[in-house]
């Protein structure tokens, strides 16, 4: 498993560790009570957006961040950031997550 996949799984895993908060916020903000009936392609993008709302997930994430030792957060900040190339962004525009969706035929990354 690559480091990128491990990082993505760790990020999503946080939400599953706090599933009660996720279930509560999905009900409040997205009016979704039956998560078992929801396709993963709909559930996961909405789940990771819950930190933007003023709900249980956001408050839990803030509390966990406050409890995390400063040395851990410094290590995360010192990690090098790599900028995506134009070719990589154009390729992302062809994916399901970042490409045209539904009535919106614009991709996320615009060029020109």
C-alpha positions in Angstrom: 0.0 0.0 0.0 1.4 3.4 -1.0 1.8 6.2 1.5 -0.9 8.2 -0.3 -3.4 5.4 0.2 -2.4 4.9 3.8 -2.9 8.6 4.4 -6.4 8.6 2.7 -7.4 5.5 4.7 -6.2 7.0 7.9 -8.2 10.2 7.2 -11.4 8.3 6.5 -10.7 5.9 9.4 -11.0 8.8 11.8 -14.6 9.3 10.8 -15.4 5.6 11.4 -13.8 5.8 14.9 -16.4 8.6 15.6 -19.3 7.0 13.8 -22.0 8.1 16.3 -21.1 11.7 15.6 -21.1 11.0 11.8 -24.5 9.3 12.0 -25.9 12.3 14.0 -24.5 14.9 11.6 -25.6 13.0 8.5 -29.1 13.0 9.9 -29.1 16.7 10.8 -27.2 18.2 7.9 -28.0 15.8 5.0 -31.4 14.4 6.2 -30.0 10.9 5.8 -31.1 8.5 8.6 -30.6 5.1 6.8 -26.9 5.0 6.0 -27.2 1.3 5.0 -29.2 2.3 2.0 -26.8 4.9 0.8 -24.1 4.1 -1.8 -20.5 4.6 -0.7 -20.0 7.0 -3.6 -22.6 9.3 -2.0 -21.8 8.6 1.7 -18.1 9.2 1.7 -18.0 12.6 0.0 -20.8 13.9 2.3 -19.1 12.3 5.4 -15.8 14.1 4.9 -17.6 17.4 4.4 -19.2 17.2 7.9 -16.2 19.0 9.4 -17.3 22.1 7.6 -20.6 22.2 9.5 -21.0 23.3 13.1 -22.0 19.8 14.3 -20.7 16.9 16.4 -18.0 15.8 13.9 -16.5 19.3 13.8 -16.5 19.7 17.6 -15.0 16.2 18.1 -12.3 16.9 15.5 -11.4 20.2 17.2 -11.3 18.5 20.6 -9.1 15.7 19.3 -6.8 18.3 17.7 -6.5 20.1 21.0 -5.6 16.9 22.8 -2.9 15.9 20.2 0.6 16.6 21.4 2.3 19.6 19.8 5.2 17.5 18.6 2.8 15.4 16.4 1.3 18.5 14.8 4.8 20.0 14.1 5.8 16.8 12.3 2.7 17.0 10.1 3.5 20.6 9.3 7.1 19.9 8.4 6.2 17.3 5.8 7.1 18.5 2.3 4.2 19.6 0.1 4.3 18.6 -3.6 2.5 20.7 -6.1 0.5 18.7 -8.7 1.6 19.2 -12.4 -0.8 20.5 -15.0 -0.9 17.0 -16.5 -1.9 15.4 -13.1 -4.7 18.0 -12.6 -6.0 17.4 -16.2 -6.0 13.6 -15.4 -7.9 14.3 -12.2 -10.5 16.2 -14.2 -11.3 12.9 -15.9 -12.0 11.1 -12.7 -15.4 10.5 -11.1 -14.5 12.7 -8.0 -13.2 15.7 -9.8 -14.7 15.5 -13.3 -18.1 16.7 -14.6 -20.9 15.6 -12.4 -24.6 15.6 -13.2 -25.9 18.8 -14.6 -22.6 20.6 -13.8 -20.4 19.8 -16.7 -17.5 21.8 -15.4 -14.5 20.0 -13.9 -12.9 21.1 -10.6 -9.6 22.2 -12.1 -9.9 24.9 -14.8 -7.1 25.8 -17.3 -6.7 28.7 -19.7 
